[in-house]
């Protein structure tokens, strides 16, 4: 964590540090139990400790870290109950989103979604899993925009940090990108038909994968998980 990481001077520093640390934790570059030092992070980003402290607070709010007064900040284990609850809430929101989107999708919306699917195909072909992971999120975010409900995605984004760690660990063998892309195409095809029932069922099948994958990932990385 000692090497410098350049930040964009036009964006809030604390938000950038939060996003970078969130990505590092989600991508398993910082495993559970790892202590996070305000001093080391401030050196890494060449900033004062205040924006680092603010980033830590945001990470704690999403469940990724625990701040222990007088003892430090540590990356949390993956909470099984938090993942399950997050899956429940996310599915409820996103199934409502796609049903609404089915009646609102225009040719322009469909074109943008199709472009994202093409980019996902390219990422898979090039074995660029980090890019695919990001494009997966962008596809779901675009669905919320089609439904004219940005708040829906903002809500999902705020609750899915712990879930994302399971998603990332599942990519290479439990929920391979080829399968996820096929499910995205099912959602897209139902949207093109403006079929609320089919798009709802397609989203249900797609998001159900995460609740199944946690069972397999927990067996492989038992020491990474807590039952809380």
Secondary structure as a PSIPRED ss2 file (coil, helix, strand):
# PSIPRED VFORMAT (PSIPRED V4.0)

   1 X C   1.000  0.000  0.000
   2 X C   1.000  0.000  0.000
   3 X C   1.000  0.000  0.000
   4 X C   1.000  0.000  0.000
   5 X C   1.000  0.000  0.000
   6 X C   1.000  0.000  0.000
   7 X C   1.000  0.000  0.000
   8 X C   1.000  0.000  0.000
   9 X C   1.000  0.000  0.000
  10 X C   1.000  0.000  0.000
  11 X C   1.000  0.000  0.000
  12 X C   1.000  0.000  0.000
  13 X H   0.000  1.000  0.000
  14 X H   0.000  1.000  0.000
  15 X H   0.000  1.000  0.000
  16 X H   0.000  1.000  0.000
  17 X H   0.000  1.000  0.000
  18 X H   0.000  1.000  0.000
  19 X H   0.000  1.000  0.000
  20 X H   0.000  1.000  0.000
  21 X H   0.000  1.000  0.000
  22 X H   0.000  1.000  0.000
  23 X H   0.000  1.000  0.000
  24 X H   0.000  1.000  0.000
  25 X H   0.000  1.000  0.000
  26 X H   0.000  1.000  0.000
  27 X C   1.000  0.000  0.000
  28 X C   1.000  0.000  0.000
  29 X C   1.000  0.000  0.000
  30 X C   1.000  0.000  0.000
  31 X C   1.000  0.000  0.000
  32 X C   1.000  0.000  0.000
  33 X C   1.000  0.000  0.000
  34 X C   1.000  0.000  0.000
  35 X E   0.000  0.000  1.000
  36 X E   0.000  0.000  1.000
  37 X C   1.000  0.000  0.000
  38 X H   0.000  1.000  0.000
  39 X H   0.000  1.000  0.000
  40 X H   0.000  1.000  0.000
  41 X H   0.000  1.000  0.000
  42 X H   0.000  1.000  0.000
  43 X H   0.000  1.000  0.000
  44 X H   0.000  1.000  0.000
  45 X H   0.000  1.000  0.000
  46 X C   1.000  0.000  0.000
  47 X C   1.000  0.000  0.000
  48 X C   1.000  0.000  0.000
  49 X H   0.000  1.000  0.000
  50 X H   0.000  1.000  0.000
  51 X H   0.000  1.000  0.000
  52 X H   0.000  1.000  0.000
  53 X H   0.000  1.000  0.000
  54 X H   0.000  1.000  0.000
  55 X H   0.000  1.000  0.000
  56 X H   0.000  1.000  0.000
  57 X H   0.000  1.000  0.000
  58 X H   0.000  1.000  0.000
  59 X H   0.000  1.000  0.000
  60 X H   0.000  1.000  0.000
  61 X H   0.000  1.000  0.000
  62 X C   1.000  0.000  0.000
  63 X C   1.000  0.000  0.000
  64 X C   1.000  0.000  0.000
  65 X E   0.000  0.000  1.000
  66 X E   0.000  0.000  1.000
  67 X E   0.000  0.000  1.000
  68 X E   0.000  0.000  1.000
  69 X C   1.000  0.000  0.000
  70 X C   1.000  0.000  0.000
  71 X C   1.000  0.000  0.000
  72 X E   0.000  0.000  1.000
  73 X E   0.000  0.000  1.000
  74 X E   0.000  0.000  1.000
  75 X E   0.000  0.000  1.000
  76 X C   1.000  0.000  0.000
  77 X C   1.000  0.000  0.000
  78 X E   0.000  0.000  1.000
  79 X E   0.000  0.000  1.000
  80 X H   0.000  1.000  0.000
  81 X H   0.000  1.000  0.000
  82 X H   0.000  1.000  0.000
  83 X H   0.000  1.000  0.000
  84 X H   0.000  1.000  0.000
  85 X H   0.000  1.000  0.000
  86 X H   0.000  1.000  0.000
  87 X H   0.000  1.000  0.000
  88 X H   0.000  1.000  0.000
  89 X H   0.000  1.000  0.000
  90 X H   0.000  1.000  0.000
  91 X H   0.000  1.000  0.000
  92 X H   0.000  1.000  0.000
  93 X H   0.000  1.000  0.000
  94 X H   0.000  1.000  0.000
  95 X H   0.000  1.000  0.000
  96 X H   0.000  1.000  0.000
  97 X H   0.000  1.000  0.000
  98 X H   0.000  1.000  0.000
  99 X H   0.000  1.000  0.000
 100 X H   0.000  1.000  0.000
 101 X H   0.000  1.000  0.000
 102 X H   0.000  1.000  0.000
 103 X H   0.000  1.000  0.000
 104 X H   0.000  1.000  0.000
 105 X C   1.000  0.000  0.000
 106 X C   1.000  0.000  0.000
 107 X H   0.000  1.000  0.000
 108 X H   0.000  1.000  0.000
 109 X H   0.000  1.000  0.000
 110 X H   0.000  1.000  0.000
 111 X H   0.000  1.000  0.000
 112 X H   0.000  1.000  0.000
 113 X H   0.000  1.000  0.000
 114 X H   0.000  1.000  0.000
 115 X H   0.000  1.000  0.000
 116 X H   0.000  1.000  0.000
 117 X H   0.000  1.000  0.000
 118 X H   0.000  1.000  0.000
 119 X H   0.000  1.000  0.000
 120 X H   0.000  1.000  0.000
 121 X H   0.000  1.000  0.000
 122 X H   0.000  1.000  0.000
 123 X H   0.000  1.000  0.000
 124 X H   0.000  1.000  0.000
 125 X H   0.000  1.000  0.000
 126 X C   1.000  0.000  0.000
 127 X C   1.000  0.000  0.000
 128 X C   1.000  0.000  0.000
 129 X H   0.000  1.000  0.000
 130 X H   0.000  1.000  0.000
 131 X H   0.000  1.000  0.000
 132 X H   0.000  1.000  0.000
 133 X H   0.000  1.000  0.000
 134 X H   0.000  1.000  0.000
 135 X H   0.000  1.000  0.000
 136 X H   0.000  1.000  0.000
 137 X H   0.000  1.000  0.000
 138 X H   0.000  1.000  0.000
 139 X H   0.000  1.000  0.000
 140 X H   0.000  1.000  0.000
 141 X H   0.000  1.000  0.000
 142 X H   0.000  1.000  0.000
 143 X H   0.000  1.000  0.000
 144 X H   0.000  1.000  0.000
 145 X H   0.000  1.000  0.000
 146 X H   0.000  1.000  0.000
 147 X C   1.000  0.000  0.000
 148 X C   1.000  0.000  0.000
 149 X C   1.000  0.000  0.000
 150 X H   0.000  1.000  0.000
 151 X H   0.000  1.000  0.000
 152 X H   0.000  1.000  0.000
 153 X H   0.000  1.000  0.000
 154 X H   0.000  1.000  0.000
 155 X H   0.000  1.000  0.000
 156 X H   0.000  1.000  0.000
 157 X H   0.000  1.000  0.000
 158 X H   0.000  1.000  0.000
 159 X H   0.000  1.000  0.000
 160 X C   1.000  0.000  0.000
 161 X H   0.000  1.000  0.000
 162 X H   0.000  1.000  0.000
 163 X H   0.000  1.000  0.000
 164 X H   0.000  1.000  0.000
 165 X H   0.000  1.000  0.000
 166 X H   0.000  1.000  0.000
 167 X H   0.000  1.000  0.000
 168 X H   0.000  1.000  0.000
 169 X H   0.000  1.000  0.000
 170 X H   0.000  1.000  0.000
 171 X C   1.000  0.000  0.000
 172 X C   1.000  0.000  0.000
 173 X C   1.000  0.000  0.000
 174 X C   1.000  0.000  0.000
 175 X C   1.000  0.000  0.000
 176 X C   1.000  0.000  0.000
 177 X H   0.000  1.000  0.000
 178 X H   0.000  1.000  0.000
 179 X H   0.000  1.000  0.000
 180 X H   0.000  1.000  0.000
 181 X H   0.000  1.000  0.000
 182 X H   0.000  1.000  0.000
 183 X H   0.000  1.000  0.000
 184 X H   0.000  1.000  0.000
 185 X H   0.000  1.000  0.000
 186 X H   0.000  1.000  0.000
 187 X H   0.000  1.000  0.000
 188 X H   0.000  1.000  0.000
 189 X H   0.000  1.000  0.000
 190 X H   0.000  1.000  0.000
 191 X H   0.000  1.000  0.000
 192 X H   0.000  1.000  0.000
 193 X C   1.000  0.000  0.000
 194 X C   1.000  0.000  0.000
 195 X C   1.000  0.000  0.000
 196 X H   0.000  1.000  0.000
 197 X H   0.000  1.000  0.000
 198 X H   0.000  1.000  0.000
 199 X H   0.000  1.000  0.000
 200 X H   0.000  1.000  0.000
 201 X H   0.000  1.000  0.000
 202 X H   0.000  1.000  0.000
 203 X H   0.000  1.000  0.000
 204 X H   0.000  1.000  0.000
 205 X H   0.000  1.000  0.000
 206 X H   0.000  1.000  0.000
 207 X H   0.000  1.000  0.000
 208 X H   0.000  1.000  0.000
 209 X H   0.000  1.000  0.000
 210 X H   0.000  1.000  0.000
 211 X H   0.000  1.000  0.000
 212 X H   0.000  1.000  0.000
 213 X H   0.000  1.000  0.000
 214 X H   0.000  1.000  0.000
 215 X H   0.000  1.000  0.000
 216 X H   0.000  1.000  0.000
 217 X H   0.000  1.000  0.000
 218 X H   0.000  1.000  0.000
 219 X H   0.000  1.000  0.000
 220 X H   0.000  1.000  0.000
 221 X C   1.000  0.000  0.000
 222 X H   0.000  1.000  0.000
 223 X H   0.000  1.000  0.000
 224 X H   0.000  1.000  0.000
 225 X E   0.000  0.000  1.000
 226 X E   0.000  0.000  1.000
 227 X C   1.000  0.000  0.000
 228 X C   1.000  0.000  0.000
